[in-house]
Amino acid sequence: MEHTYQYAWIIPFLPFPVTMSMGFGLLLIPTATKSIRRMWAFPSVLMLSIAMVFSAHLSIQQINGNFIYQYLWSWTINNDFSLEFGHLIDSLTSIMSILITTVGIMVFIYSDNYMSHDQGYLRFFSYMSFSNTSMLGLVTSSNLIQIYIFWELVGMCSYLLIGFWFTRPIAASACQKAFVTNRIGDFGLLLGILGLYWITGSFEFRDLFEIVNNLIHNNGVNSVFVTLCASFLFIGAIAKSAQFPLHIWLPDAMEGPTPISALIHAATMVAAGIFLVARFLPFFIVIPYIMHFISLIGIITVLLGATLALAQQDIKRSLAYSTMSQLGYIMLALGIGSYRAALFHLITHAYSKALLFLGSGSIIHSMEPIVGYSPEKSQNMVLMGGLTRYVPITRITFLLGTLSLCGIPPLACFWSKDEILKDSWLYSPIFAIIASFTAGLTAFYMFRMYLLTFDGYLRVHFQNYSSTKRNSLYSISLWGKEVPIVINENLLLPTMNNSVSFFSNDTYQIDENRIRHFSTYFRNKYTSTYPHESDNTMLFPLLLLVLFTLFVGLIGIDFSQGEIHFDILSKWLIPSTKFFRPNSTDSADWDDVLTNVVFSVSIAVFGLFISSILYGSVYSSLQNFDLMNSFVKVSPKRIFLDQIKNVIYNWSYNRGYIDLFYTNIFTVGIRRLAELIKFFDRHIIDGITNGVGLSSFFIGEGIKYIGGGRVSSYLFFYLSYVSIFLFIFYIFYF
């Protein structure tokens, strides 16, 4: 067994030769390399599969023996300073390694077809392979120096992948935004690492935690300084895992290709911050203020991400804010000491979110022949609808991923989210109420996304018709509802107002058969293309991820002897969980479990119900709309509800005004400060310097005329100075 652990260092470096081969091939023999470009996908998948098998083998040994193994090589030794590199294998490493490799393989297979038309196919696979190498190196690191090196490499890969289509200005801006935002967190991480080295004199985890704990218990270190170092470390995790207030880069990261979104949001970049907090939790847990701070940031992110996802029209950005909210759940669990529930939700969410992102890519791929290769249109949910008949497999997989994220049993995310909600009640009822309310919001916006995409009729055809005719059949409200409006008089549909009330009680009966007739008429007359199901190479990863979504939650439960208790997951995490949640139990009676299940499922079902009312097919024939003001008496209650609707919509659609705040305070403010400094430097600093030089010139010129050698001039200036002196003396003395 020790022999196997000794060679675990090859796990992060297995994808690296493929990256180097593709890179050198593109530089040295680009024509020959590009001629066989589709063949490069096979070695990429093969090497990552070998890493997955190796990781699975180590994980099985972890489950059976719960060993913690560290292997080190001396890199430099100078007097009292020693720096060693190596790898650390424990339960956290094995979990993250399996997560990275399995999701990475699915993304690789999916990308082979998704990116086949792109000229940057090889560059794309090279970046992804290097990203997997960096992430695997990060999770197997044994000291802070290695953590920081691979941390920066992960950030570099995310910059390259987000800005993959760098010729598009919006993509170039998005990758720069992600880079700059993460530099804030990286600087904090660097300060935290240096502070810990100053305290302990070591970069190794095995020494660092023990020394810090002894110093804190014996009052051998300044508690304020230790808290500051821990805060700096957590700032790095805030930026990397898109926690408030450094979350602003995450929705803009959707400008990269969709497989990149799945990779970043499921298994790589955003998981790096969670991994960092989980790795340092034995250090954070002895500093109560930091644990409170982590849980506070987590609960704020949970609620903020859910509210910002409510009114998004871009399907990928809506999923991005969902990722932000779910990562907040994980951070909340870590902050309250629920280590096992946090890692459990990290696993279940990763597979469910990878399924949803790859499913969204299949949807976008199906829409592109109709709306063109424009992300603004192909990702816009208000142009979708009625895709069930065209992409049935994608629809089923997307529905299962949606229900999993909503917390519907027996899908994966239900088990982990239910555990977090239960533990949050033990920590703080306020946090538990917010987390439970957000669970309902999650069900609402996720099912809204599903209904806008697959329910009803394909709205983009009516948009195409409106471009050829003066009047359109359908208009889209701010919340994504389809609203029939006035069209050609020959179609004999009634006139309606464009404005839609979100809480309207007014309905108008429209014959569903008539709408279906016109829908078919316009599709046949004005369009010749339809959405289509993706190829098998794109559907295969979706079906595999469905299996993970269905069954990965079972690793945390064991139905035996009349009770539910954590089995495999507990064995997996025994070395790490012994420090956390001392009052919690590993088992619970059926009555307690059923009570928690009924409560959490009721919240999720309520969110689904509200979403189905507002966006479901029951309103395909009964549309909410405002009649002409001359026929409707507007009540104060109606005005109040409309105002609430507008406030909620504007808050969500405008990203909580946080980006606007940062733009005005930091971007505009820094520019104005720079202009002020420029004015001060040019007119004050340079003005003084230039003024001294200019005054020297005039003084020299004056002295030139004074010293002309004429006695009369000397006598004149002498008498002038004496007269001035006597005048001043007379004024002040008398």
C-alpha positions in Angstrom: 0.0 0.0 0.0 2.8 2.4 0.9 4.3 1.7 -2.5 1.1 2.9 -4.2 0.9 6.1 -2.1 4.5 6.8 -2.9 3.8 7.1 -6.6 0.6 9.1 -6.2 2.6 12.2 -7.4 1.9 11.0 -11.0 -1.8 11.8 -10.7 -1.5 15.5 -11.4 1.1 15.0 -14.1 -0.7 12.4 -16.2 -2.5 15.0 -18.3 0.6 17.2 -18.6 2.4 15.3 -21.5 -0.7 15.7 -23.7 -0.7 19.5 -23.0 2.9 19.8 -23.8 2.6 17.7 -27.0 -0.2 19.8 -28.3 1.5 23.0 -27.4 4.8 22.1 -29.1 3.0 20.7 -32.1 1.1 23.9 -32.6 4.4 25.9 -32.3 6.7 23.7 -34.4 4.6 21.8 -36.8 1.2 23.5 -36.8 0.0 22.2 -40.2 0.6 18.5 -39.3 -0.8 18.9 -35.8 -4.0 20.5 -37.0 -4.4 17.9 -39.7 -5.0 15.2 -37.0 -6.6 17.5 -34.5 -9.6 15.2 -33.7 -7.2 12.4 -32.7 -5.8 14.5 -29.8 -9.0 14.0 -27.8 -8.3 10.4 -27.3 -5.0 10.7 -25.4 -6.5 13.6 -23.4 -9.4 11.3 -22.2 -7.0 8.3 -21.8 -4.5 10.0 -19.5 -7.2 11.6 -17.4 -9.0 8.2 -17.2 -5.7 6.7 -15.9 -5.6 9.4 -13.3 -9.2 8.7 -12.4 -8.5 4.9 -11.9 -5.4 5.8 -9.7 -7.5 8.2 -7.7 -10.3 5.6 -7.2 -7.8 3.1 -6.0 -6.4 5.5 -3.4 -10.0 6.4 -2.4 -10.8 2.7 -1.8 -7.8 2.4 0.4 -8.9 5.5 2.3 -12.3 4.0 2.9 -10.9 0.7 4.1 -8.0 2.1 6.2 -8.4 5.8 6.6 -4.7 6.4 6.1 -3.1 9.8 5.8 0.1 9.6 3.8 2.6 12.3 3.0 5.7 11.9 0.8 8.3 14.7 0.6 11.4 15.6 -1.4 13.9 18.1 -0.2 14.1 21.0 -2.7 16.4 23.5 -1.0 18.2 23.5 2.4 19.9 26.6 3.7 20.9 26.9 7.4 17.6 26.8 9.3 15.4 27.2 6.2 14.2 24.0 4.4 11.7 23.8 1.6 10.3 20.4 0.6 7.9 19.4 -2.2 5.7 16.4 -2.1 2.1 15.1 -2.0 -0.4 14.6 0.7 -3.0 11.9 0.4 -6.0 12.0 2.7 -9.8 11.8 2.5 -10.0 15.4 1.1 -7.4 14.7 -1.6 -9.1 11.5 -2.7 -12.5 13.1 -2.9 -11.3 16.1 -4.9 -9.2 13.9 -7.2 -12.1 11.7 -8.1 -14.3 14.7 -8.6 -11.9 16.5 -10.9 -11.1 13.5 -13.0 -14.6 12.2 -13.5 -16.1 15.6 -14.4 -13.0 16.3 -16.5 -13.5 13.1 -18.6 -17.2 13.9 -19.2 -16.3 17.5 -20.3 -13.5 16.2 -22.6 -15.8 13.7 -24.3 -18.5 16.3 -24.7 -16.1 19.0 -26.0 -14.8 16.7 -28.8 -18.1 17.3 -30.6 -19.1 20.6 -29.2 -15.8 22.3 -30.3 -15.3 20.3 -33.5 -16.2 23.3 -35.7 -13.9 25.7 -33.8 -10.5 26.6 -35.3 -9.1 26.7 -31.8 -9.9 23.0 -31.1 -6.4 22.0 -30.1 -5.7 25.2 -28.1 -9.0 24.4 -26.2 -7.9 20.9 -25.3 -4.5 22.1 -24.4 -5.9 24.6 -22.0 -8.3 22.1 -20.5 -5.6 19.5 -19.9 -3.4 22.0 -18.2 -6.3 23.2 -16.1 -6.8 19.6 -14.9 -3.1 19.3 -14.2 -3.1 22.5 -12.1 -6.2 21.5 -10.1 -4.9 18.0 -9.4 -1.6 19.5 -8.3 -3.5 21.9 -6.0 -5.4 19.2 -4.2 -2.4 16.9 -3.7 -0.1 19.7 -2.5 1.6 19.1 0.9 2.6 22.7 1.8 1.6 26.3 1.3 4.2 27.0 -1.4 2.8 24.3 -3.6 -0.7 25.4 -2.9 0.1 28.9 -4.0 2.0 27.8 -7.2 -0.9 25.6 -8.4 -3.4 28.2 -7.2 -1.9 30.7 -9.6 -1.8 28.2 -12.4 -5.5 27.4 -11.9 -6.2 31.2 -12.1 -4.1 31.4 -15.3 -5.9 28.6 -16.9 -9.3 30.1 -16.0 -8.1 33.4 -17.6 -7.2 31.6 -20.8 -10.4 29.5 -20.9 -12.8 32.3 -20.1 -11.2 34.5 -22.8 -10.9 31.6 -25.3 -12.8 33.6 -27.9 -10.6 36.6 -27.2 -11.5 38.3 -30.5 -15.0 39.0 -29.0 -14.6 42.2 -26.9 -17.1 41.0 -24.3 -15.1 37.7 -23.8 -11.8 39.6 -23.5 -13.4 41.9 -20.9 -14.8 38.9 -19.0 -11.5 37.2 -18.6 -9.8 40.4 -17.5 -12.5 41.0 -15.0 -12.0 37.4 -13.6 -8.3 37.9 -13.6 -8.3 41.3 -11.7 -11.0 40.1 -9.2 -9.0 37.0 -8.4 -5.8 39.0 -8.0 -7.4 40.6 -4.9 -8.0 37.2 -3.4 -4.6 35.9 -4.4 -2.8 38.9 -2.8 -4.8 38.1 0.4 -3.8 34.5 0.2 -0.1 35.4 -0.2 -0.3 37.7 2.8 -1.9 34.9 4.9 0.8 32.4 3.8 3.6 34.8 4.8 1.9 35.6 8.1 1.6 31.9 8.9 5.3 31.3 8.1 6.2 34.2 10.3 4.3 32.6 13.2 5.3 28.9 12.7 8.5 29.0 10.6 7.1 26.2 8.4 5.1 25.8 5.2 4.2 22.2 5.9 0.6 21.4 6.9 1.7 18.7 9.3 3.7 21.2 11.3 1.7 24.3 10.8 -1.6 23.2 12.3 0.1 21.7 15.4 2.3 24.7 16.1 -0.5 27.2 15.6 -2.9 25.3 17.9 -0.3 25.0 20.6 0.6 28.7 20.4 -3.1 29.7 20.6 -3.9 27.5 23.5 -0.8 28.7 25.4 -1.3 32.3 24.5 2.1 32.3 22.7 1.0 34.4 19.8 -1.0 37.6 19.3 -4.6 36.5 18.7 -5.3 39.6 16.5 -2.4 38.8 14.2 -3.5 35.1 13.9 -7.1 36.2 13.1 -5.8 38.6 10.5 -3.7 35.9 8.8 -6.7 33.6 8.8 -8.8 36.3 7.3 -6.3 36.9 4.5 -6.3 33.2 3.7 -10.1 33.2 3.5 -10.1 36.2 1.2 -8.3 34.0 -1.3 -11.2 31.4 -1.0 -13.8 34.2 -1.3 -12.5 35.3 -4.7 -11.8 31.8 -6.1 -15.2 30.4 -5.1 -17.2 33.5 -6.1 -18.4 34.4 -2.6 -19.8 37.9 -1.8 -18.4 40.5 -2.3 -15.9 39.1 -4.9 -18.5 37.1 -6.9 -18.8 39.6 -9.7 -16.5 37.7 -12.1 -18.6 34.5 -12.1 -21.6 35.4 -14.4 -19.2 37.1 -16.9 -17.2 33.9 -17.0 -20.0 32.5 -19.1 -18.5 34.2 -22.1 -16.2 31.2 -22.5 -17.4 28.0 -24.3 -20.0 26.0 -22.4 -17.8 23.0 -21.6 -15.5 25.5 -19.9 -18.4 26.7 -17.8 -19.1 23.1 -16.7 -15.5 22.5 -15.9 -15.0 25.8 -13.9 -18.3 25.7 -12.1 -18.3 22.0 -11.2 -14.8 20.7 -10.5 -12.0 23.2 -10.9 -11.8 26.9 -10.2 -14.8 27.5 -7.9 -14.0 24.2 -6.1 -10.5 25.5 -5.3 -11.7 28.0 -2.8 -13.9 25.4 -1.1 -10.9 23.0 -1.0 -8.7 25.7 0.6 -11.2 26.4 3.4 -11.6 22.6 4.0 -7.9 22.1 4.1 -7.4 24.9 6.6 -10.4 24.1 8.7 -8.3 22.6 11.6 -6.7 26.0 11.7 -9.8 28.1 11.3 -11.8 26.1 13.9 -9.6 27.3 16.8 -10.4 30.9 15.8 -14.1 31.4 16.5 -14.3 34.8 14.9 -13.2 33.3 11.6 -15.7 30.5 11.7 -18.5 33.1 12.3 -17.1 35.1 9.4 -17.1 32.1 7.1 -20.6 31.2 8.0 -21.8 34.8 7.6 -20.2 35.1 4.1 -21.7 31.8 3.2 -25.3 32.7 4.2 -25.1 36.1 2.4 -23.9 34.4 -0.7 -26.6 31.8 -0.5 -29.4 34.4 -0.5 -27.7 36.9 -2.9 -27.0 34.2 -5.6 -30.6 33.0 -5.4 -32.2 36.4 -5.7 -29.9 37.4 -8.6 -30.9 34.3 -10.5 -34.6 35.0 -10.4 -34.9 37.2 -13.5 -31.9 36.3 -15.6 -32.7 35.6 -19.2 -29.3 34.1 -20.2 -29.5 30.3 -19.4 -25.8 30.1 -18.5 -25.8 33.2 -16.3 -28.8 31.8 -14.4 -26.9 28.6 -13.8 -23.8 30.7 -12.8 -25.8 32.5 -10.0 -27.1 29.1 -9.0 -23.6 27.9 -8.6 -22.8 31.0 -6.5 -25.7 30.2 -4.2 -24.9 26.5 -3.9 -21.2 27.3 -3.1 -22.6 29.6 -0.4 -24.4 26.5 1.1 -21.1 24.7 1.2 -19.2 27.6 2.7 -22.0 28.0 5.3 -21.6 24.3 6.2 -17.9 24.7 6.6 -18.4 27.8 8.7 -20.7 26.0 11.1 -18.3 23.1 11.4 -20.4 20.7 9.3 -17.4 19.4 7.4 -19.0 16.2 6.2 -22.1 17.8 4.9 -20.1 20.4 3.1 -18.0 17.9 1.2 -21.1 15.8 0.5 -22.8 18.8 -1.1 -19.6 19.6 -3.0 -19.8 16.1 -4.6 -23.5 16.1 -5.3 -23.6 19.6 -6.6 -20.6 19.1 -8.9 -22.2 16.3 -10.8 -25.6 17.9 -10.9 -24.2 21.3 -12.1 -22.0 19.6 -14.7 -25.1 17.9 -16.0 -27.0 21.2 -16.2 -24.2 23.1 -17.8 -23.6 20.4 -20.4 -27.3 20.2 -20.9 -27.5 24.0 -21.5 -24.7 23.5 -24.1 -26.8 21.0 -25.9 -29.8 23.4 -25.8 -27.6 26.3 -27.1 -26.2 23.9 -29.8 -29.7 23.1 -30.9 -30.8 26.7 -31.1 -27.8 28.0 -33.1 -29.2 26.9 -36.6 -32.2 29.1 -35.9 -30.9 32.2 -34.3 -27.3 32.0 -35.6 -24.1 31.7 -33.7 -24.8 34.5 -31.4 -24.6 33.9 -27.6 -26.9 36.8 -27.0 -29.7 34.9 -28.9 -28.8 31.2 -28.6 -28.5 31.5 -24.7 -31.6 33.7 -24.3 -34.4 31.7 -22.6 -37.1 34.1 -23.7 -36.4 33.0 -27.3 -36.7 29.3 -26.4 -39.7 27.3 -25.4 -41.3 24.1 -26.7 -37.9 22.3 -27.1 -39.4 19.1 -25.6 -40.4 17.7 -29.0 -37.0 18.5 -30.5 -34.5 17.6 -27.8 -36.2 14.9 -25.7 -33.1 13.3 -24.3 -31.6 16.7 -23.3 -34.9 17.6 -21.8 -35.0 14.5 -19.5 -31.4 15.0 -18.4 -31.9 18.7 -17.7 -35.1 18.0 -15.8 -33.3 15.4 -13.5 -30.5 17.9 -12.9 -33.0 20.6 -12.1 -35.0 18.4 -9.7 -31.7 17.4 -8.0 -30.7 21.0 -7.5 -34.2 21.8 -6.2 -33.7 19.2 -3.5 -36.3 16.6 -4.6 -35.6 13.0 -3.3 -34.1 10.6 -4.1 -31.8 12.7 -6.3 -28.3 13.5 -5.2 -28.5 17.1 -3.9 -31.5 16.4 -1.7 -29.4 14.3 0.7 -26.6 16.8 1.1 -28.7 20.0 1.2 -31.0 18.4 3.7 -28.0 17.7 5.9 -26.8 21.3 5.7 -30.3 22.6 6.5 -30.5 20.3 9.5 -27.1 21.4 10.9 -27.9 25.1 10.3 -30.8 24.8 12.7 -28.4 23.6 15.4 -26.1 26.5 14.7 -28.4 29.5 14.2 -32.2 29.6 13.6 -31.7 32.9 11.6 -29.2 31.2 9.3 -31.5 28.2 9.0 -34.5 30.3 8.1 -32.5 32.1 5.4 -31.1 28.9 4.1 -34.6 27.2 4.0 -36.1 30.2 2.3 -33.3 30.2 -0.3 -34.0 26.5 -0.9 -37.5 27.5 -2.0 -36.1 30.2 -4.2 -33.7 27.7 -5.7 -36.7 25.4 -6.7 -38.5 28.5 -8.1 -35.7 29.8 -10.4 -34.5 26.4 -11.5 -37.9 25.2 -12.5 -38.5 28.6 -14.2 -35.5 28.0 -16.2 -36.7 24.5 -17.2 -40.2 25.8 -18.1 -39.0 28.8 -20.1 -36.7 26.4 -22.1 -38.9 23.4 -22.7 -42.5 24.3 -22.0 -45.0 26.0 -24.4 -44.1 26.8 -27.9 -40.9 27.9 -29.7 -41.0 31.6 -29.3 -38.0 32.4 -31.6 -40.2 31.6 -34.7 -42.6 34.4 -33.7 -39.6 36.7 -33.3 -38.5 35.8 -36.8 -42.0 36.5 -38.0 -42.1 39.9 -36.4 -39.0 40.8 -38.3 -40.8 40.2 -41.6 -44.2 41.7 -40.5 -45.0 44.9 -38.8 -46.8 43.2 -36.0 -45.8 40.2 -33.9 -47.8 37.3 -32.5 -45.9 37.1 -29.2 -44.1 39.5 -27.0 -41.9 38.5 -24.1 -42.4 40.1 -20.7 -39.6 41.0 -18.4 -40.0 37.8 -16.5 -39.9 35.7 -19.6 -43.7 35.1 -20.1 -45.1 34.9 -23.5 -47.8 37.5 -24.1 -50.0 37.5 -27.2 -50.4 41.0 -28.7 -52.0 42.5 -31.8 -51.0 41.1 -35.1 -52.3 41.1 -38.7 -56.0 41.6 -38.7 -56.5 38.5 -40.9 -55.4 36.3 -38.0 -58.4 37.4 -36.0 -56.7 37.5 -32.6 -57.9 40.1 -30.1 -55.8 43.3 -29.3 -53.9 43.2 -26.0 -51.6 45.5 -24.2 -47.9 44.7 -24.2 -47.5 45.3 -20.5 -47.8 42.2 -18.2 -48.4 42.2 -14.5 -46.4 39.6 -12.6 -49.2 39.2 -10.1 -52.1 39.9 -12.4 -55.5 38.3 -11.7 -56.9 39.3 -15.1 -57.0 36.4 -17.6 -58.2 36.1 -21.1 -59.3 32.9 -22.7 -57.4 32.0 -25.9 -58.1 28.8 -27.8 -55.0 26.6 -27.5 -55.8 24.8 -30.7 -55.8 28.1 -32.5 -52.4 29.0 -31.1 -51.1 25.6 -32.1 -52.4 26.2 -35.6 -50.7 29.5 -36.0 -47.5 28.2 -34.4 -47.4 25.4 -37.0 -48.3 27.9 -39.8 -45.5 30.3 -38.9 -42.9 27.5 -38.5 -43.8 26.1 -42.0 -44.1 29.5 -43.7 -41.3 31.6 -42.3 -38.7 29.0 -41.1 -37.0 26.1 -42.6 -34.8 24.9 -39.7 -35.8 23.4 -36.3 -33.9 22.7 -33.1 -32.3 19.4 -33.2 -30.9 16.9 -30.7 -27.2 16.8 -30.1 -24.9 14.0 -31.4 -24.3 10.9 -29.4 -20.8 12.0 -28.3 -22.6 15.0 -26.5 -25.4 12.9 -25.2 -23.2 10.1 -23.8 -21.7 12.4 -21.0 -25.1 13.6 -20.2 -26.4 10.1 -19.6 -23.4 9.2 -17.5 -23.9 12.3 -15.4 -27.5 11.4 -15.0 -26.4 8.2 -13.3 -24.2 10.2 -11.0 -27.0 12.5 -10.2 -29.3 9.6 -9.4 -27.0 7.5 -7.3 -24.1 9.5 -6.0 -26.2 10.6 -3.0 -26.3 7.0 -1.9 -22.6 7.2 -0.7 -23.8 9.2 2.3 -26.7 7.0 3.4 -27.2 3.4 4.4 -30.7 2.0 4.9 -30.2 -0.7 7.5 -31.5 -1.8 10.9 -34.4 0.6 10.9 -32.3 3.8 10.8 -30.5 6.0 8.4 -26.8 6.7 9.1 -23.9 7.9 7.1 -21.8 4.9 6.0 -19.3 5.2 3.2 -19.0 9.0 3.5 -18.3 8.7 7.2 -15.6 6.1 6.7 -14.2 8.3 4.0 -14.0 11.3 6.3 -13.2 9.9 9.7 -9.7 11.5 10.0 -11.1 14.9 9.2 -14.5 14.9 10.9 -13.3 14.0 14.4 -12.6 17.7 15.0 -16.0 18.9 14.0 -19.5 18.9 15.2 -18.9 17.0 18.5 -22.6 17.2 19.5 -23.8 15.8 16.2 -24.7 12.1 15.7 -23.9 9.8 12.8 -27.3 8.3 12.9 -30.9 9.5 13.3 -34.2 7.8 13.9 -36.7 7.4 11.1 -39.0 9.9 12.8 -36.4 12.7 12.9 -35.3 11.9 9.4 -38.8 12.0 8.0 -39.6 15.2 9.8 -36.6 16.9 8.2 -37.4 15.4 4.8 -41.0 16.5 4.9 -39.9 20.1 5.8 -37.2 20.5 3.1 -39.2 18.7 0.4 -42.3 20.9 1.2 -40.2 24.0 0.7 -38.9 22.7 -2.6 -42.4 21.6 -3.8 -43.8 25.0 -2.9 -41.1 26.7 -5.0 -41.9 24.4 -7.9 -45.6 25.0 -7.6 -45.2 28.8 -7.7 -42.9 28.6 -10.7 -45.3 26.3 -12.5 -48.2 28.7 -11.9 -46.3 31.7 -13.3 -44.4 30.0 -16.1 -46.1 26.6 -16.7 -48.2 25.3 -19.6 -51.4 25.9 -17.6 -51.0 29.5 -18.8 -50.4 28.7 -22.4 -54.0 29.3 -23.1 -54.8 31.5 -20.0 -52.3 34.4 -20.3 -51.9 37.1 -17.7 -52.1 40.5 -19.2 -53.3 44.1 -18.5 -56.4 45.2 -20.5 -56.6 48.8 -21.7 -56.7 51.3 -18.9 -60.0 52.5 -20.0 -61.6 49.2 -19.2 -59.8 48.3 -16.0 -59.9 50.0 -12.7 -56.5 49.8 -11.2 -56.7 49.1 -7.4 -54.1 50.3 -4.9 -53.3 46.7 -4.0 -52.6 46.1 -7.7 -50.3 49.1 -7.9 -48.5 47.9 -4.7 -47.9 44.4 -6.1 -46.7 45.8 -9.4 -44.2 48.0 -7.5 -42.9 45.0 -5.6 -42.6 43.0 -8.8 -40.6 45.8 -10.4 -38.3 46.1 -7.4 -37.6 42.4 -7.4 -37.1 42.3 -11.1 -34.8 45.3 -11.3 -32.7 44.0 -8.3 -32.2 40.6 -10.0 -31.8 41.7 -13.6 -29.3 44.4 -12.6 -27.3 42.0 -10.5 -28.2 43.7 -7.3 -26.6 46.9 -8.5 -23.3 45.5 -7.1 -21.5 45.7 -10.5 -22.8 49.3 -10.9 -21.6 50.1 -7.4 -18.1 48.7 -8.1 -18.0 50.5 -11.5 -18.8 53.9 -9.9 -16.7 53.5 -6.8 -13.7 51.7 -8.1 -13.5 52.0 -11.9 -14.8 55.6 -12.2 -13.4 56.6 -8.8 -9.9 55.3 -9.5 -9.9 57.0 -12.9 -10.9 60.3 -11.3 -8.3 59.8 -8.6 -5.7 59.1 -11.4 -6.8 62.2 -13.2 -6.5 64.2 -10.0 -3.0 62.8 -9.3 -2.1 63.6 -12.9 -3.3 67.2 -12.5 -1.4 67.5 -9.2 1.8 66.1 -10.8 1.6 68.1 -13.9 0.5 71.5 -12.5 1.7 71.4 -8.9 4.9 69.3 -8.8 6.0 70.1 -12.4 4.7 73.7 -11.9 7.0 74.2 -8.8 9.9 72.7 -10.6 9.3 74.7 -13.8 8.6 77.8 -11.7 11.9 77.5 -9.9 13.7 77.3 -13.2 11.8 80.2 -14.7 12.4 82.4 -11.6 16.1 81.6 -11.8 16.0 82.8 -15.4 14.4 86.1 -14.5 16.6 86.7 -11.5 19.6 86.0 -13.7 18.4 88.4 -16.3 17.8 91.1 -13.6 21.2 90.6 -12.0 22.7 90.9 -15.5 21.4 94.5 -15.7 22.2 95.3 -12.1 25.8 94.3 -12.4 26.5 96.5 -15.5 29.6 98.3 -14.0 27.9 101.7 -13.7 28.3 103.7 -10.5 25.1 105.6 -11.0 23.1 102.3 -11.2 24.7 101.0 -8.0 23.9 104.3 -6.2 20.3 104.2 -7.5 19.7 100.7 -6.2 21.5 101.5 -2.9 19.3 104.5 -2.2 16.2 102.5 -3.2 16.9 99.7 -0.7 17.7 102.3 2.1 14.5 104.1 1.4 12.4 101.0 1.5 14.0 99.9 4.7 13.5 103.3 6.4 9.9 103.3 5.3 9.2 99.8 6.7 11.1 100.7 9.9 9.0 103.9 10.3 5.7 102.0 9.8 6.4 99.3 12.4 8.3 101.3 15.0 6.0 104.4 15.2 
